[in-house]
Amino acid sequence: MLKENCVFCEIITGKIDSYKVYENDDVYAFFDNNPINEYHTLVIPKNHYQDIFDIPEEELSAVIKATKKIAELYKEKLGVNNLQIFSNSGVKAQQDVFHFHMHLVPREENDGNDINWSTNPELQEKFDKLVAKLNN
């Protein structure tokens, strides 16, 4: 199931060129056109799912298994020992292509791409209430 006007669906069908890294029956992986670092790779399901909330578990599992396989390939062939693996779901989480995807970003010391989180340790005071809300 593909979606019209989805750039990733068009990559899967070959309407848009890509640099394929890996493919199987369920998953397609290719270099990101706006890479953070060398070998920055996107791993996507061949079926269209908007985000983590939309993708069925079995298809998510296929994406994760392919992600692991690609990570091992990069370690074996390239000596990559540091990888950042992430996915964004939703506009406020900075998702910009609404076809579920995982990013694999090889990292090097001093590559300038560190994520600088603003932590909020004061939220620990709310943990009891937060857990209670999940268990209601």
One Martini backbone bead per residue (centre of mass of N, CA, C, O) as a GRO file, in nm:
protein
  136
    1MET     BB    1   0.091   0.041   0.028
    2LEU     BB    2   0.059   0.347  -0.124
    3LYS     BB    3   0.128   0.702  -0.159
    4GLU     BB    4   0.039   0.976  -0.291
    5ASN     BB    5   0.289   1.217  -0.277
    6CYS     BB    6   0.524   1.034  -0.167
    7VAL     BB    7   0.857   1.034  -0.167
    8PHE     BB    8   0.909   0.742  -0.060
    9CYS     BB    9   0.718   0.594  -0.252
   10GLU     BB   10   0.875   0.696  -0.507
   11ILE     BB   11   1.135   0.550  -0.436
   12ILE     BB   12   1.028   0.261  -0.429
   13THR     BB   13   0.920   0.281  -0.744
   14GLY     BB   14   1.146   0.478  -0.903
   15LYS     BB   15   1.061   0.784  -0.957
   16ILE     BB   16   1.291   0.823  -0.749
   17ASP     BB   17   1.604   0.859  -0.687
   18SER     BB   18   1.853   0.644  -0.525
   19TYR     BB   19   2.076   0.520  -0.263
   20LYS     BB   20   2.101   0.202  -0.225
   21VAL     BB   21   2.165  -0.024   0.059
   22TYR     BB   22   1.877  -0.176   0.107
   23GLU     BB   23   1.673  -0.483   0.043
   24ASN     BB   24   1.342  -0.614   0.076
   25ASP     BB   25   1.013  -0.699   0.092
   26ASP     BB   26   0.964  -0.457   0.338
   27VAL     BB   27   1.240  -0.293   0.280
   28TYR     BB   28   1.404   0.036   0.252
   29ALA     BB   29   1.742   0.164   0.189
   30PHE     BB   30   1.891   0.501   0.210
   31PHE     BB   31   2.024   0.788   0.135
   32ASP     BB   32   2.024   1.090   0.253
   33ASN     BB   33   1.984   1.403   0.096
   34ASN     BB   34   2.034   1.531   0.408
   35PRO     BB   35   2.309   1.488   0.550
   36ILE     BB   36   2.495   1.470   0.842
   37ASN     BB   37   2.662   1.220   0.742
   38GLU     BB   38   2.820   0.976   0.642
   39TYR     BB   39   2.584   0.724   0.578
   40HIS     BB   40   2.318   0.844   0.593
   41THR     BB   41   2.026   0.653   0.677
   42LEU     BB   42   1.719   0.524   0.548
   43VAL     BB   43   1.446   0.337   0.698
   44ILE     BB   44   1.175   0.173   0.522
   45PRO     BB   45   0.872   0.094   0.453
   46LYS     BB   46   0.694  -0.009   0.175
   47ASN     BB   47   0.473   0.074   0.334
   48HIS     BB   48   0.243   0.315   0.425
   49TYR     BB   49   0.337   0.507   0.715
   50GLN     BB   50   0.343   0.781   0.904
   51ASP     BB   51   0.408   0.645   1.198
   52ILE     BB   52   0.438   0.488   1.501
   53PHE     BB   53   0.113   0.486   1.528
   54ASP     BB   54   0.062   0.333   1.235
   55ILE     BB   55   0.254   0.103   1.260
   56PRO     BB   56   0.287  -0.214   1.261
   57GLU     BB   57   0.468  -0.433   1.439
   58GLU     BB   58   0.572  -0.617   1.203
   59GLU     BB   59   0.688  -0.374   1.039
   60LEU     BB   60   0.870  -0.260   1.255
   61SER     BB   61   1.041  -0.512   1.286
   62ALA     BB   62   1.158  -0.503   0.999
   63VAL     BB   63   1.302  -0.232   1.034
   64ILE     BB   64   1.480  -0.310   1.276
   65LYS     BB   65   1.626  -0.548   1.142
   66ALA     BB   66   1.750  -0.377   0.913
   67THR     BB   67   1.901  -0.181   1.091
   68LYS     BB   68   2.088  -0.392   1.215
   69LYS     BB   69   2.213  -0.494   0.948
   70ILE     BB   70   2.335  -0.219   0.867
   71ALA     BB   71   2.507  -0.175   1.116
   72GLU     BB   72   2.682  -0.427   1.070
   73LEU     BB   73   2.786  -0.345   0.792
   74TYR     BB   74   2.927  -0.080   0.887
   75LYS     BB   75   3.119  -0.218   1.078
   76GLU     BB   76   3.255  -0.418   0.882
   77LYS     BB   77   3.321  -0.214   0.626
   78LEU     BB   78   3.380   0.081   0.807
   79GLY     BB   79   3.414   0.084   1.132
   80VAL     BB   80   3.147   0.139   1.275
   81ASN     BB   81   3.089   0.232   1.639
   82ASN     BB   82   2.898   0.494   1.583
   83LEU     BB   83   2.541   0.532   1.638
   84GLN     BB   84   2.257   0.701   1.534
   85ILE     BB   85   1.916   0.622   1.634
   86PHE     BB   86   1.612   0.751   1.473
   87SER     BB   87   1.275   0.893   1.526
   88ASN     BB   88   1.004   1.087   1.395
   89SER     BB   89   0.674   1.188   1.546
   90GLY     BB   90   0.573   1.461   1.426
   91VAL     BB   91   0.595   1.793   1.407
   92LYS     BB   92   0.705   1.848   1.708
   93ALA     BB   93   0.935   1.610   1.630
   94GLN     BB   94   1.046   1.682   1.330
   95GLN     BB   95   0.869   1.580   1.112
   96ASP     BB   96   0.890   1.589   0.734
   97VAL     BB   97   0.821   1.287   0.663
   98PHE     BB   98   0.507   1.100   0.626
   99HIS     BB   99   0.706   0.836   0.654
  100PHE     BB  100   0.821   0.601   0.807
  101HIS     BB  101   1.149   0.642   0.979
  102MET     BB  102   1.493   0.565   1.000
  103HIS     BB  103   1.791   0.676   1.144
  104LEU     BB  104   2.136   0.647   1.035
  105VAL     BB  105   2.421   0.787   1.218
  106PRO     BB  106   2.727   0.830   1.184
  107ARG     BB  107   2.987   0.881   1.428
  108GLU     BB  108   3.215   1.142   1.525
  109GLU     BB  109   3.449   1.302   1.660
  110ASN     BB  110   3.376   1.629   1.625
  111ASP     BB  111   3.115   1.664   1.409
  112GLY     BB  112   2.885   1.876   1.525
  113ASN     BB  113   2.612   1.661   1.600
  114ASP     BB  114   2.509   1.721   1.867
  115ILE     BB  115   2.278   1.674   2.117
  116ASN     BB  116   2.110   1.941   2.298
  117TRP     BB  117   1.964   1.897   2.584
  118SER     BB  118   1.694   1.997   2.790
  119THR     BB  119   1.682   1.947   3.109
  120ASN     BB  120   1.428   1.831   3.382
  121PRO     BB  121   1.469   1.738   3.701
  122GLU     BB  122   1.197   1.848   3.832
  123LEU     BB  123   1.012   1.612   3.716
  124GLN     BB  124   1.057   1.397   3.938
  125GLU     BB  125   0.822   1.503   4.125
  126LYS     BB  126   0.599   1.368   3.903
  127PHE     BB  127   0.624   1.057   3.870
  128ASP     BB  128   0.384   0.947   4.028
  129LYS     BB  129   0.165   1.087   3.852
  130LEU     BB  130   0.254   0.977   3.577
  131VAL     BB  131   0.218   0.677   3.639
  132ALA     BB  132  -0.077   0.689   3.731
  133LYS     BB  133  -0.192   0.781   3.456
  134LEU     BB  134  -0.101   0.514   3.305
  135ASN     BB  135  -0.271   0.317   3.523
  136ASN     BB  136  -0.587   0.415   3.461
   0.00000   0.00000   0.00000
